[in-house]
């Protein structure tokens, strides 16, 4: 499940948090962020089983972890466009997986 959190920490930067990003789409999201002038503020691997286990690097066995990415930008439009492209990619992948099961 994808949850979205938008907040304005100070007047100059806008932040957008992507929760539970799949491991396969993470490099695509990172390249997209760089292309649209967004900075990756935080990338963390959070355990699905223990809430207190959070790594800022990819663990050796990352099967039981969800990936959370926080992007920042000076212009909110860039963050909104990255969110739009990410949502469309996730919907397309879901649609194609649904077609394969038919």
Secondary structure, DSSP 8 states (H G I E B T S, - for coil): ---EEEE-SSSS-EEEEEEEE-TTTHHHHHHHHHHTT-EEEEEEEEESS-TT-EESS--SS-TTEEEEEEEEESSHHHHHHHHHHHHHHHHHHHHHHHHHH-
